[in-house]
Amino acid sequence: MRREHPVFRAAGEAERVIFIWDDAYLSEQGWTLKRLVFVYECACAMGAEVVRGDTLAVLKGLGTERVYVAESLNPFVRTVAEGLRACGIEVTTVAEEPFVMLRKGGELGRFFRYWSRAQRSAMQPDAGLTRENLFGQDG
Amino acid sequence: MERLRTDFASREELSAYIRELTPWALGEACSTEGGRSAAQRALARVQPAAYARTRNFGDGQVTRLSAYIRHGVVSLNEVRNRALECVPRAEDAEKLIQELAWRDYWQRVRAEHPQWMWSDIEPYKTGFDAAEYGLELPPDIAEGRTGVACLDYFIGELKVTGYLHNHARMYLAAYVVHFRRVRWQAGAKWFLEHLLDGDLASNNLSWQWVASTFSNKPYVFNLENVTRYFGKTVDVRPESNRELDASYEELDSRLFPRLGGMRGVR
């Protein structure tokens, strides 16, 4: 939830920034008021339009041909993206700036195995990547 | 499609508006401010060397960036870059960067094994089966009236501020799972409701680590440990914290009687 996220770079200047306040999704999370206020404040601070409704219905109702979404492990985001694609709306998922580039090494394992593959990259600015690679080829 | 307000004269006004939008939500707003400017102010206060020296202590120089990182208001990359900028040698920022790496690691574990988020990765290594643990969080824990003064203080902090020092999180998790023999899932869900930085991967996998379903032995603590790290700020008098006032040997035989004192070497 920041305008510096690579998703905005990918979407370009003509983007309309929308944060969807989906009551059904939020109440399912069981978040207390303090967390809801914090999240809402983040949305306002990034200059997003805040729209209330079912996430898929809101996005379909925009009448847009393409939606850009920040990559997420949340299965809800994947479900919504599938729903949009099923209606012929193109969905572009854009990853966060990488924190590390892991050296090759098979399974992740416990933390210190991961760290032995991550440390070198983690200890360099931008994970040792050029700005171009940091933001991906579409950036 | 209903467009909601985004202009508020004050945080109080915003909080009142959200309360109206979400009549089902419990509790009150807290003082941690959302948004990029607030995150950048916290980022500017980061002191990697002091963090490395003091982060384990209740009054240590922790960054308080976790809620912003969790909600993508700052990236791990930005925090790492900032940490490297403000130290003479990269090694001075290594402890902080390693803690950032823990978050990256938990996310990768979730990506590889999404099914691990709510199910036991391995059996408990406590001498008890999962079926012997309670399913629900006992009300006295949820309400912060366990009768153990330091834990009641931490529970109050969690509920009011939506934040807890990492050590306090581990203490509460160990108390729920091992002292009260409640399944880690009940505690993990409770934390996710309250923590502004509550993240499914970091939170649930850390609970599994404490429970021993994602580690080789259960994590426990005693009053001596709390006193060392929180003695200046929290009531750690033995008479207010009787349940915790024991040696590790005593706790092992009380909490894990079937292991015969073999929980592992600390």
Interface residues (C-beta under 8 A of the other chain):
Chain A: M1 R2 R3 E4 H5 W21 D23 L26 S27 Q29 G30 W31 T32 L33 K34 R35 L36 V37 F38 V39 Y40 E41 C42 A43 C44 A45 M46 A48 E49 V50 V51 R52 G53 A57 V58 G61 A70 L73 P75 E96 E97 P98 F99 V100 E107 L108 F111 Y114 W115 A118 A122 M123 Q124 P125 D126 A127 L134
Chain B: M1 E2 R3 L4 R5 T6 D7 F8 R11 L14 S15 I18 R19 L21 T22 W24 A25 L26 G27 E28 A29 C30 T32 E33 G34 G35 R36 S37 A38 A39 A67 H71 G72 V73 V74 S75 L76 N77 E78 R80 N81 L84 E85 A90 A93 E94 I97 Q98 L100 A101 W102 D104 Y105 Q107 R108 V109 R110 A111 E112 P114 K159 T161 G162 K189 L192 E193 H194 L195 L196 G198 L200 A201
